[in-house]
Amino acid sequence: MSLRDKIIENLVDNFYARLRGSAIYKMAASTRSQGGAGWPKRTGYTQQRYSVSTSSMNIERTINLYPLTNYTFGTKDPLYEKDASVAARFQRMREEFDKIGTRRTVEGVLIVHEHGLPHVLLLQLGTTFFKLPGGELKPGEDESEGLKRLLTETLGRQDGVQQDWIVEDVIGNWYRPNFEPPQYPYVPAHITKPKEHKRLYMVQLGEKALFAVPRNYKLVAAPLFELYDNAPGYGPIISSLPQLLSRFNFIYN
């Protein structure tokens, strides 16, 4: 036996000697001595839980999209914000937080298609401010019913015909940790009670509809490729929509 082979043999012997003295080796030996074979196996509970989660991940959500030309857009009286300035808004939020706690807001994601590409309907105020339709919930108000109320107030027609809003999945949660503009898709560390909780809902539009847009707003259809990674133009929430919507299977009617 060459010197090289003797060195390798000694290294292997030392390795197995240390392994036999380790807790892992003793655990495996104990399992074999009790009638088992090999390393300890996962419990049935863990395997069952994994199976359930895998099954739920296979669910595919389908949303029907209709052409932008299917929809009619009219106008109605201006719709003004409750607060005259950003500072006034946060002051009112602070006062309400002391009385009712975290502000709950909901916004709807309404999608159409144009030239075979999905577009999100956004409200535009001025030249640079965009937002999703929605707003603040009343204390104790159901989220789905509250969003339908807000959509009717913002885009509902004024001829007495009731708009049928189909509120679907929650696709995002955003939190405002302080009485300041920044919002995050998680509750930051050390924040026990965020000042605002905003939920984004997918809203399934019907094949045809009439929208009445307040005169101080424009209703624009923004393609997903325009929103993607464009926080400077649309803000962090709207620019995150392409990722949030990627789990849906769009049917272009």
N, C-alpha and C positions, 0 to 999 in steps of 0.2 A: 504494500500500500504506500502510495506516495505521500509526501509531507502535506500536500494540498488536500488530499482525500482525508487524512487524519484530522486536519483542522476543521473541515466541513462536518465530519462525523462528531467531533466534540461539540461543535456549535449546536447541532441537532439534538444531541443528548441533553445538553444544558437547557435547551428550550423546552423539551418535554418534561424535564424534571421540574422546571418552574411552573409549567402548566398544570401538572398533577397536584401541586400545592395550592393552586388558586381556587377561589370560591366558585367560579364559573364551572370549572372542571368537576368539583365536588357536587354541584347542583345537577349537572348532566348525569353523573354516575348514580346519584340518588334516584333520579327519574328512571333510569334503566333498571335499577335494582327493584323498583316497585312495579315492574311490568311494563313500563313505557319504553319508548325507543327514541333515541336522539335527544335534541334539546327540548326544553319545556315548550308546549304549544299554547297558542292563544286560547282564551276561554271562549265558550260558546256565546256569551253576551257580546264580547268584542267583535266576534265574527258576524253576529246578527246585526249589530249596529252598523258595521261597515257595509253590509249588504243593503240595508235600508237606505243609507245615505247615497250609495251608488245608484240605486234605482231612482231616487228623487232627482239626481243630477241628469238623468236621461230625458226628463220631461222637456219637450220643446214647445214654446209658446208661439202661436201664430197670430199675426195682426194683419187685417185687411187694409190696404191703402187704396185710395181712389184719387183720380186726377184732380189737380188744383182747379181745372176748368169746370169740375162738377159743382163747385161751390160759388154762391153769390154773396157779394160783400156790399152792405149798405152802411149808412152812418147814423149816429144818434147823438144826443147831447154829450158834451164833454164829461169825462169822469176824472175827478181830481183826487189827488192823494189826501189822506187825512192830515198830513203834516206839511207845513210850509217849507221846511228845510230838513236836512239830514240831522242837524243838531236837535231840532224839535222832535224828530222821530225817535231818537235815542232817549230823549228826556221822557217822552210818553211811555216808551218801553220800560224805562227804569221805574216810573211810577206804577205801572201795571204789574211789574214783576213783584213789587212789594205786596200787592193785593192778591194776585191770582197765580203768581209763579211764572214758569216758562211760557213764553208766547208760542202758540202753535200756528204754523202757516202751512198751506198746501198750494201746490201749483200743478197745472195740467200740461202734459206733453201731447200735443195734437199734431199728427203727421199726415201729410198728403204726399203724392208723388208727381213729379214733372219730368218729362223726357226719361222716364224709367228710373229716376233717382229720388230717394226719400228726402223730403223737406219738412222742417219743423216750423210751425206757425208761431211767430214771435210778435209781441207788441213793441213798437218802436216809439219812443218819446224823444223829440228833437232829432238830432243827427247821429248821436253816438250812444244813446242809452237803449238797451234791449232787455226785455223781461218776458217770462212765461206768464200766461194768464193764471190768476189765482189771488190769494191774499190771506188775511188773518181769519182764523176760526173764532167763533164766539165761545165763551166758556161752556164746556160740556157738550159742544156740538160734535156730532159724528163727522169723521173726516170725509167720507165719501159724499154724504149729503151736503156738507159744507162746501166741498169743491164744486158740486153741481150748482149750488146757490151762487157762488162767486163767478163761475163761468157764465151763468145767465146774466148776472149783473154787468159783466164785462163785455160779452159777445152776444148775449141773447137778443133775439128779435123783439120788436115792439108792437107787433100786430096781434098780440094775444096768443099766438101759436106757441105751444110749449116745446122747447128744444129738448131732444132726447140725448142726454149725455151719458155715455156708457163708460163708467170709471173702472179701469182694469187694475193691473198690478202696481204695487209700489216699486219704483225702479231706483230710488235714491233717498238717502237721508243726509241732511246737512245741519250743522250745529253752529250757533253763534255763542262762543264762550263768554264774551264780555259785551258791554254796551258800545261796541265799535263795529266798523264794517266787516272785518274778516270773518269768514265762515269756513268750516272744514267738514269733510265727509266722515268725521269721527269726533268723539268727545275728547278734547286734548287732556293730557295728564294733569292731575290736580284740580280739575274742574268737576265739582260734585253736582252742579245744577246749571246747565247752559241757559243762557238768557232767551234763546229762541231755538226751536226745533222745526225745521222745514222738511216736508215730505213731498217728493215728486211722484206723480201718478201718471201712468199711461192712460190716455183717453181714446177709446175706439170711436172714430167718426163714422157716421152713417154714409151711405152712398152719395147723398145729396144733402145740402143744408144751406140756410141763409144766415149769415153772420152780420150783426149790426155793430160796427166799430165806433167807439167814442171819437168825436171829431178832433180831439187833441192827441190822438194816437194814430199810428199807421199799423196795419196788420201785414207783416211781411213773411214770406216763405223762404227760409234759409236752408240751403242744402247741407247735409251732414259734413261733406268735405270742407265746407267753408267754416263750420264750427270747430272741427277737430283741431285740438292743440292751439286754439286761438283765444286764450284768456285775455290778452290785451284788448281784443275787439269786442268780446261778448261776456267776459267775466268767467270765473272758474266753474260756476254751476252749469251754465249753458254750454260751455266748451267741453264739458265732460259727457254730454249726451251721446256722442257717437260711441263711446265705450259702453255706456249703460245700455244702449239700444242694440248692441251687437249680439245679444243673446236671443233676440226675437227673429222669427222667420217671417219676413214680409211677403205678402201675397199682393202682387200688383194687378189690380182689377182695371 
